[in-house]
Amino acid sequence: MEFKIRKMRILLFIIINVSILFIVGCTADKNSPEAITKEFVTLMSTGDKSAAAALGTDRTLRYLDFREQSMEMLGENTIQPIDVQSVECFLENDTANCLFCCDQNGEKEMIPLTKINNTWKVDINIDEMIKELEEAMQNLEKVQEGG
């Protein structure tokens, strides 16, 4: 009789612990910067632009449009799945910079996010990226000209 009680206690202990693990696993924050970054990169890289855009700001939609047009102009496939192996976010107030590993070349990349109405949104500023690229090209031209 005592053996049956002990066996039932062990079984009950296992069931309770498995249930707790299941509940904790299922209630992981799907709105965390890490979760949004992983989902965004996965959707973007597998060609689901509209779903990726829903996770971002208007600036991010412009980035996605620019990315798609640029890749098509270069004759590249816009579907290049990325296996996000890890995401580490650095938070400051309502902004986050999330470093994910790894892009198609095995490099770590940074994705900026901002919190809007208590929801994290990817916030890639394509206008700033183009401006920085133009400045870099001008500096390169100056160096090549010798001054």
Backbone as JSON Lines, residues from 0, in Angstrom:
{"i":0,"aa":"M","n":[0.81,-1.18,0.0],"ca":[0.0,0.0,0.0],"c":[0.87,1.26,0.0]}
{"i":1,"aa":"E","n":[1.9,1.27,0.85],"ca":[2.8,2.42,0.94],"c":[3.53,2.63,-0.39]}
{"i":2,"aa":"F","n":[3.86,1.54,-1.06],"ca":[4.52,1.64,-2.37],"c":[3.62,2.34,-3.38]}
{"i":3,"aa":"K","n":[2.32,2.04,-3.4],"ca":[1.37,2.67,-4.31],"c":[1.25,4.17,-4.02]}
{"i":4,"aa":"I","n":[1.22,4.55,-2.76],"ca":[1.13,5.97,-2.39],"c":[2.37,6.71,-2.85]}
{"i":5,"aa":"R","n":[3.52,6.1,-2.62],"ca":[4.79,6.73,-3.05],"c":[4.81,6.88,-4.57]}
{"i":6,"aa":"K","n":[4.37,5.85,-5.29],"ca":[4.34,5.87,-6.74],"c":[3.39,6.97,-7.23]}
{"i":7,"aa":"M","n":[2.23,7.11,-6.57],"ca":[1.27,8.14,-6.94],"c":[1.83,9.54,-6.67]}
{"i":8,"aa":"R","n":[2.56,9.71,-5.58],"ca":[3.18,11.0,-5.26],"c":[4.21,11.38,-6.33]}
{"i":9,"aa":"I","n":[4.99,10.42,-6.72],"ca":[6.01,10.66,-7.76],"c":[5.32,11.02,-9.08]}
{"i":10,"aa":"L","n":[4.28,10.29,-9.42],"ca":[3.54,10.57,-10.64],"c":[2.9,11.96,-10.58]}
{"i":11,"aa":"L","n":[2.32,12.32,-9.47],"ca":[1.71,13.63,-9.29],"c":[2.78,14.72,-9.4]}
{"i":12,"aa":"F","n":[3.94,14.5,-8.79],"ca":[5.05,15.45,-8.86],"c":[5.47,15.68,-10.32]}
{"i":13,"aa":"I","n":[5.59,14.62,-11.08],"ca":[5.98,14.71,-12.49],"c":[4.92,15.47,-13.29]}
{"i":14,"aa":"I","n":[3.65,15.15,-13.07],"ca":[2.57,15.81,-13.8],"c":[2.56,17.31,-13.51]}
{"i":15,"aa":"I","n":[2.71,17.68,-12.24],"ca":[2.72,19.1,-11.87],"c":[3.89,19.82,-12.53]}
{"i":16,"aa":"N","n":[5.08,19.25,-12.49],"ca":[6.26,19.9,-13.09],"c":[6.14,20.02,-14.6]}
{"i":17,"aa":"V","n":[5.65,18.99,-15.26],"ca":[5.47,19.06,-16.71],"c":[4.43,20.12,-17.05]}
{"i":18,"aa":"S","n":[3.37,20.2,-16.26],"ca":[2.34,21.22,-16.49],"c":[2.9,22.62,-16.33]}
{"i":19,"aa":"I","n":[3.71,22.83,-15.32],"ca":[4.33,24.14,-15.1],"c":[5.23,24.49,-16.27]}
{"i":20,"aa":"L","n":[6.03,23.57,-16.72],"ca":[6.91,23.82,-17.86],"c":[6.09,24.15,-19.1]}
{"i":21,"aa":"F","n":[5.0,23.45,-19.32],"ca":[4.14,23.7,-20.47],"c":[3.53,25.09,-20.39]}
{"i":22,"aa":"I","n":[3.03,25.47,-19.23],"ca":[2.42,26.79,-19.06],"c":[3.45,27.89,-19.26]}
{"i":23,"aa":"V","n":[4.6,27.75,-18.67],"ca":[5.66,28.77,-18.82],"c":[6.09,28.87,-20.28]}
{"i":24,"aa":"G","n":[6.25,27.74,-20.94],"ca":[6.66,27.74,-22.35],"c":[5.62,28.37,-23.25]}
{"i":25,"aa":"C","n":[4.37,28.16,-22.97],"ca":[3.3,28.68,-23.81],"c":[2.99,30.15,-23.55]}
{"i":26,"aa":"T","n":[3.46,30.66,-22.44],"ca":[3.17,32.06,-22.14],"c":[4.4,32.95,-22.39]}
{"i":27,"aa":"A","n":[5.37,32.45,-23.13],"ca":[6.53,33.27,-23.46],"c":[6.05,34.52,-24.18]}
{"i":28,"aa":"D","n":[6.72,35.63,-23.93],"ca":[6.28,36.91,-24.46],"c":[6.51,36.98,-25.96]}
{"i":29,"aa":"K","n":[5.42,36.85,-26.71],"ca":[5.5,36.91,-28.17],"c":[5.71,38.34,-28.66]}
{"i":30,"aa":"N","n":[5.58,39.32,-27.75],"ca":[5.81,40.72,-28.09],"c":[7.17,41.19,-27.61]}
{"i":31,"aa":"S","n":[8.03,40.3,-27.19],"ca":[9.36,40.72,-26.77],"c":[10.17,41.16,-28.0]}
{"i":32,"aa":"P","n":[11.14,42.05,-27.82],"ca":[11.96,42.45,-28.96],"c":[12.65,41.25,-29.63]}
{"i":33,"aa":"E","n":[13.05,40.28,-28.82],"ca":[13.72,39.08,-29.37],"c":[12.77,38.3,-30.27]}
{"i":34,"aa":"A","n":[11.54,38.08,-29.8],"ca":[10.56,37.31,-30.58],"c":[10.18,38.05,-31.86]}
{"i":35,"aa":"I","n":[9.98,39.37,-31.76],"ca":[9.62,40.17,-32.94],"c":[10.77,40.15,-33.96]}
{"i":36,"aa":"T","n":[12.0,40.3,-33.49],"ca":[13.16,40.28,-34.39],"c":[13.25,38.96,-35.13]}
{"i":37,"aa":"K","n":[13.15,37.86,-34.4],"ca":[13.25,36.54,-35.03],"c":[12.14,36.34,-36.06]}
{"i":38,"aa":"E","n":[10.91,36.71,-35.69],"ca":[9.79,36.52,-36.61],"c":[9.94,37.42,-37.84]}
{"i":39,"aa":"F","n":[10.35,38.66,-37.63],"ca":[10.53,39.6,-38.74],"c":[11.57,39.08,-39.74]}
{"i":40,"aa":"V","n":[12.73,38.69,-39.24],"ca":[13.8,38.21,-40.13],"c":[13.35,36.96,-40.87]}
{"i":41,"aa":"T","n":[12.68,36.06,-40.19],"ca":[12.2,34.83,-40.83],"c":[11.2,35.16,-41.93]}
{"i":42,"aa":"L","n":[10.22,36.02,-41.64],"ca":[9.21,36.38,-42.63],"c":[9.83,37.11,-43.81]}
{"i":43,"aa":"M","n":[10.69,38.08,-43.53],"ca":[11.33,38.87,-44.59],"c":[12.16,37.96,-45.51]}
{"i":44,"aa":"S","n":[12.94,37.09,-44.9],"ca":[13.86,36.28,-45.7],"c":[13.17,35.16,-46.47]}
{"i":45,"aa":"T","n":[11.94,34.82,-46.08],"ca":[11.2,33.79,-46.81],"c":[10.19,34.39,-47.77]}
{"i":46,"aa":"G","n":[10.23,35.71,-47.93],"ca":[9.43,36.37,-48.95],"c":[8.03,36.8,-48.53]}
{"i":47,"aa":"D","n":[7.72,36.73,-47.24],"ca":[6.39,37.15,-46.78],"c":[6.46,38.61,-46.35]}
{"i":48,"aa":"K","n":[6.59,39.49,-47.35],"ca":[6.79,40.91,-47.09],"c":[5.63,41.53,-46.33]}
{"i":49,"aa":"S","n":[4.4,41.17,-46.66],"ca":[3.26,41.8,-45.99],"c":[3.21,41.43,-44.5]}
{"i":50,"aa":"A","n":[3.5,40.19,-44.17],"ca":[3.51,39.79,-42.76],"c":[4.7,40.43,-42.03]}
{"i":51,"aa":"A","n":[5.84,40.53,-42.71],"ca":[7.0,41.2,-42.1],"c":[6.69,42.68,-41.87]}
{"i":52,"aa":"A","n":[6.04,43.3,-42.85],"ca":[5.69,44.73,-42.74],"c":[4.75,44.97,-41.57]}
{"i":53,"aa":"A","n":[3.87,44.03,-41.28],"ca":[2.94,44.18,-40.16],"c":[3.65,44.24,-38.82]}
{"i":54,"aa":"L","n":[4.89,43.75,-38.78],"ca":[5.68,43.79,-37.54],"c":[6.51,45.06,-37.43]}
{"i":55,"aa":"G","n":[6.4,45.95,-38.43],"ca":[7.25,47.13,-38.44],"c":[6.5,48.43,-38.58]}
{"i":56,"aa":"T","n":[7.27,49.5,-38.59],"ca":[6.75,50.85,-38.78],"c":[6.63,51.14,-40.27]}
{"i":57,"aa":"D","n":[6.1,52.32,-40.61],"ca":[6.02,52.73,-42.02],"c":[7.41,52.79,-42.65]}
{"i":58,"aa":"R","n":[8.41,53.23,-41.86],"ca":[9.78,53.28,-42.39],"c":[10.27,51.88,-42.75]}
{"i":59,"aa":"T","n":[9.87,50.9,-41.96],"ca":[10.27,49.52,-42.24],"c":[9.64,49.02,-43.54]}
{"i":60,"aa":"L","n":[8.4,49.39,-43.79],"ca":[7.75,49.02,-45.05],"c":[8.53,49.61,-46.23]}
{"i":61,"aa":"R","n":[8.97,50.87,-46.1],"ca":[9.78,51.47,-47.18],"c":[11.09,50.7,-47.35]}
{"i":62,"aa":"Y","n":[11.68,50.26,-46.24],"ca":[12.9,49.45,-46.32],"c":[12.62,48.14,-47.08]}
{"i":63,"aa":"L","n":[11.52,47.47,-46.73],"ca":[11.2,46.2,-47.39],"c":[10.97,46.39,-48.88]}
{"i":64,"aa":"D","n":[10.28,47.48,-49.25],"ca":[10.08,47.78,-50.68],"c":[11.41,48.02,-51.38]}
{"i":65,"aa":"F","n":[12.27,48.82,-50.74],"ca":[13.58,49.14,-51.3],"c":[14.43,47.87,-51.44]}
{"i":66,"aa":"R","n":[14.41,47.02,-50.42],"ca":[15.18,45.77,-50.44],"c":[14.73,44.89,-51.6]}
{"i":67,"aa":"E","n":[13.41,44.74,-51.74],"ca":[12.87,43.9,-52.8],"c":[13.23,44.44,-54.18]}
{"i":68,"aa":"Q","n":[13.04,45.73,-54.4],"ca":[13.36,46.35,-55.7],"c":[14.84,46.25,-56.02]}
{"i":69,"aa":"S","n":[15.69,46.5,-55.02],"ca":[17.13,46.42,-55.24],"c":[17.57,45.01,-55.61]}
{"i":70,"aa":"M","n":[17.04,44.03,-54.9],"ca":[17.42,42.64,-55.18],"c":[16.95,42.23,-56.57]}
{"i":71,"aa":"E","n":[15.74,42.66,-56.95],"ca":[15.23,42.33,-58.28],"c":[16.07,42.99,-59.36]}
{"i":72,"aa":"M","n":[16.47,44.26,-59.14],"ca":[17.32,44.96,-60.12],"c":[18.66,44.25,-60.3]}
{"i":73,"aa":"L","n":[19.18,43.69,-59.22],"ca":[20.47,42.99,-59.28],"c":[20.32,41.53,-59.74]}
{"i":74,"aa":"G","n":[19.08,41.12,-59.98],"ca":[18.84,39.75,-60.43],"c":[18.96,38.73,-59.32]}
{"i":75,"aa":"E","n":[18.85,39.18,-58.07],"ca":[18.95,38.26,-56.94],"c":[17.57,37.76,-56.54]}
{"i":76,"aa":"N","n":[17.55,36.57,-55.99],"ca":[16.31,36.0,-55.49],"c":[15.92,36.71,-54.21]}
{"i":77,"aa":"T","n":[14.68,37.2,-54.11],"ca":[14.24,37.9,-52.91],"c":[13.95,36.94,-51.76]}
{"i":78,"aa":"I","n":[13.89,35.66,-52.07],"ca":[13.68,34.65,-51.02],"c":[15.03,34.0,-50.72]}
{"i":79,"aa":"Q","n":[15.57,34.37,-49.57],"ca":[16.84,33.82,-49.12],"c":[16.7,33.5,-47.63]}
{"i":80,"aa":"P","n":[16.13,32.34,-47.31],"ca":[15.83,32.01,-45.91],"c":[17.04,32.16,-44.98]}
{"i":81,"aa":"I","n":[16.78,32.78,-43.85],"ca":[17.81,32.97,-42.83],"c":[17.38,32.18,-41.6]}
{"i":82,"aa":"D","n":[18.28,31.35,-41.11],"ca":[18.03,30.58,-39.9],"c":[18.53,31.4,-38.71]}
{"i":83,"aa":"V","n":[17.61,32.06,-38.03],"ca":[18.0,32.89,-36.88],"c":[18.33,31.96,-35.72]}
{"i":84,"aa":"Q","n":[19.61,31.92,-35.39],"ca":[20.07,31.02,-34.34],"c":[20.02,31.65,-32.96]}
{"i":85,"aa":"S","n":[20.2,32.96,-32.91],"ca":[20.16,33.64,-31.61],"c":[19.82,35.1,-31.82]}
{"i":86,"aa":"V","n":[19.22,35.71,-30.78],"ca":[18.89,37.13,-30.79],"c":[19.24,37.69,-29.41]}
{"i":87,"aa":"E","n":[19.98,38.79,-29.4],"ca":[20.31,39.47,-28.15],"c":[19.93,40.94,-28.31]}
{"i":88,"aa":"C","n":[19.06,41.42,-27.44],"ca":[18.57,42.79,-27.55],"c":[19.12,43.67,-26.44]}
{"i":89,"aa":"F","n":[19.4,44.91,-26.81],"ca":[19.88,45.91,-25.89],"c":[18.81,46.98,-25.8]}
{"i":90,"aa":"L","n":[18.19,47.11,-24.62],"ca":[17.03,47.99,-24.43],"c":[17.44,49.31,-23.79]}
{"i":91,"aa":"E","n":[16.79,50.38,-24.26],"ca":[16.92,51.69,-23.63],"c":[15.58,52.39,-23.8]}
{"i":92,"aa":"N","n":[14.84,52.48,-22.7],"ca":[13.49,53.06,-22.69],"c":[12.6,52.34,-23.7]}
{"i":93,"aa":"D","n":[12.12,53.06,-24.71],"ca":[11.21,52.46,-25.7],"c":[11.9,52.11,-27.01]}
{"i":94,"aa":"T","n":[13.21,51.9,-26.96],"ca":[13.94,51.46,-28.15],"c":[14.76,50.21,-27.81]}
{"i":95,"aa":"A","n":[14.99,49.43,-28.83],"ca":[15.81,48.22,-28.67],"c":[16.65,48.05,-29.92]}
{"i":96,"aa":"N","n":[17.85,47.6,-29.74],"ca":[18.71,47.2,-30.85],"c":[18.99,45.73,-30.65]}
{"i":97,"aa":"C","n":[18.52,44.93,-31.6],"ca":[18.61,43.48,-31.46],"c":[19.63,42.92,-32.46]}
{"i":98,"aa":"L","n":[20.61,42.25,-31.92],"ca":[21.66,41.62,-32.7],"c":[21.26,40.16,-32.92]}
{"i":99,"aa":"F","n":[21.11,39.79,-34.21],"ca":[20.75,38.4,-34.48],"c":[21.86,37.72,-35.25]}
{"i":100,"aa":"C","n":[21.92,36.43,-35.09],"ca":[22.89,35.61,-35.79],"c":[22.13,34.52,-36.52]}
{"i":101,"aa":"C","n":[22.29,34.34,-37.7],"ca":[23.25,34.94,-38.59],"c":[22.59,35.19,-39.94]}
{"i":102,"aa":"D","n":[23.12,36.14,-40.71],"ca":[22.57,36.4,-42.04],"c":[23.1,35.36,-43.03]}
{"i":103,"aa":"Q","n":[22.83,35.57,-44.32],"ca":[23.22,34.58,-45.34],"c":[24.73,34.35,-45.37]}
{"i":104,"aa":"N","n":[25.5,35.35,-44.94],"ca":[26.97,35.24,-44.96],"c":[27.53,34.79,-43.62]}
{"i":105,"aa":"G","n":[26.65,34.45,-42.68],"ca":[27.12,34.01,-41.36],"c":[27.49,35.16,-40.45]}
{"i":106,"aa":"E","n":[27.1,36.37,-40.83],"ca":[27.44,37.56,-40.05],"c":[26.29,37.93,-39.12]}
{"i":107,"aa":"K","n":[26.64,38.57,-38.0],"ca":[25.61,39.1,-37.1],"c":[25.1,40.42,-37.67]}
{"i":108,"aa":"E","n":[23.81,40.65,-37.5],"ca":[23.17,41.87,-38.0],"c":[22.35,42.51,-36.89]}
{"i":109,"aa":"M","n":[22.21,43.84,-36.96],"ca":[21.45,44.58,-35.96],"c":[20.11,45.01,-36.54]}
{"i":110,"aa":"I","n":[19.05,44.82,-35.78],"ca":[17.7,45.25,-36.16],"c":[17.21,46.22,-35.08]}
{"i":111,"aa":"P","n":[16.86,47.45,-35.46],"ca":[16.33,48.4,-34.47],"c":[14.82,48.24,-34.3]}
{"i":112,"aa":"L","n":[14.36,48.38,-33.08],"ca":[12.93,48.32,-32.78],"c":[12.54,49.51,-31.9]}
{"i":113,"aa":"T","n":[11.27,49.85,-31.97],"ca":[10.73,50.9,-31.11],"c":[9.4,50.41,-30.55]}
{"i":114,"aa":"K","n":[9.09,50.85,-29.34],"ca":[7.84,50.44,-28.69],"c":[6.78,51.49,-28.98]}
{"i":115,"aa":"I","n":[5.7,51.06,-29.64],"ca":[4.59,51.94,-29.98],"c":[3.32,51.33,-29.41]}
{"i":116,"aa":"N","n":[2.63,52.1,-28.58],"ca":[1.4,51.61,-27.94],"c":[1.61,50.25,-27.27]}
{"i":117,"aa":"N","n":[2.72,50.13,-26.56],"ca":[3.06,48.92,-25.81],"c":[3.34,47.69,-26.68]}
{"i":118,"aa":"T","n":[3.62,47.91,-27.96],"ca":[3.95,46.83,-28.88],"c":[5.29,47.14,-29.54]}
{"i":119,"aa":"W","n":[6.18,46.16,-29.55],"ca":[7.48,46.35,-30.21],"c":[7.3,46.25,-31.72]}
{"i":120,"aa":"K","n":[7.89,47.23,-32.44],"ca":[7.84,47.28,-33.9],"c":[9.26,47.43,-34.45]}
{"i":121,"aa":"V","n":[9.55,46.69,-35.51],"ca":[10.83,46.86,-36.2],"c":[10.82,48.25,-36.83]}
{"i":122,"aa":"D","n":[11.93,48.98,-36.69],"ca":[11.98,50.37,-37.15],"c":[13.27,50.62,-37.94]}
{"i":123,"aa":"I","n":[13.32,50.1,-39.15],"ca":[14.5,50.27,-40.0],"c":[14.32,51.54,-40.83]}
{"i":124,"aa":"N","n":[15.24,52.46,-40.67],"ca":[15.16,53.76,-41.34],"c":[15.97,53.71,-42.64]}
{"i":125,"aa":"I","n":[15.31,53.37,-43.74],"ca":[15.98,53.25,-45.03],"c":[16.51,54.6,-45.5]}
{"i":126,"aa":"D","n":[15.81,55.69,-45.16],"ca":[16.27,57.02,-45.58],"c":[17.63,57.33,-44.98]}
{"i":127,"aa":"E","n":[17.82,56.99,-43.71],"ca":[19.11,57.21,-43.05],"c":[20.18,56.29,-43.64]}
{"i":128,"aa":"M","n":[19.81,55.07,-43.97],"ca":[20.77,54.14,-44.57],"c":[21.25,54.65,-45.93]}
{"i":129,"aa":"I","n":[20.32,55.17,-46.74],"ca":[20.69,55.7,-48.07],"c":[21.57,56.92,-47.91]}
{"i":130,"aa":"K","n":[21.24,57.79,-46.96],"ca":[22.05,59.0,-46.71],"c":[23.48,58.61,-46.32]}
{"i":131,"aa":"E","n":[23.62,57.65,-45.42],"ca":[24.95,57.2,-45.01],"c":[25.72,56.58,-46.18]}
{"i":132,"aa":"L","n":[25.03,55.84,-47.03],"ca":[25.67,55.24,-48.21],"c":[26.14,56.32,-49.17]}
{"i":133,"aa":"E","n":[25.32,57.34,-49.4],"ca":[25.7,58.44,-50.29],"c":[26.91,59.18,-49.74]}
{"i":134,"aa":"E","n":[26.94,59.43,-48.43],"ca":[28.09,60.1,-47.81],"c":[29.36,59.26,-47.95]}
{"i":135,"aa":"A","n":[29.23,57.96,-47.77],"ca":[30.37,57.07,-47.92],"c":[30.89,57.08,-49.35]}
{"i":136,"aa":"M","n":[29.97,57.1,-50.32],"ca":[30.37,57.14,-51.74],"c":[31.08,58.46,-52.06]}
{"i":137,"aa":"Q","n":[30.58,59.58,-51.52],"ca":[31.23,60.87,-51.73],"c":[32.62,60.89,-51.13]}
{"i":138,"aa":"N","n":[32.76,60.35,-49.94],"ca":[34.08,60.28,-49.29],"c":[35.04,59.4,-50.08]}
{"i":139,"aa":"L","n":[34.53,58.34,-50.62],"ca":[35.37,57.44,-51.45],"c":[35.83,58.17,-52.71]}
{"i":140,"aa":"E","n":[34.94,58.92,-53.34],"ca":[35.29,59.69,-54.53],"c":[36.38,60.71,-54.22]}
{"i":141,"aa":"K","n":[36.26,61.38,-53.06],"ca":[37.26,62.38,-52.65],"c":[38.62,61.72,-52.44]}
{"i":142,"aa":"V","n":[38.62,60.56,-51.82],"ca":[39.88,59.85,-51.58],"c":[40.5,59.42,-52.9]}
{"i":143,"aa":"Q","n":[39.66,58.94,-53.83],"ca":[40.17,58.5,-55.13],"c":[40.71,59.66,-55.94]}
{"i":144,"aa":"E","n":[40.13,60.86,-55.76],"ca":[40.59,62.05,-56.47],"c":[41.85,62.63,-55.85]}
{"i":145,"aa":"G","n":[42.19,62.11,-54.66],"ca":[43.42,62.56,-54.02],"c":[43.21,63.7,-53.04]}
{"i":146,"aa":"G","n":[42.03,63.89,-52.57],"ca":[41.89,64.99,-51.62],"c":[40.6,65.01,-51.03]}
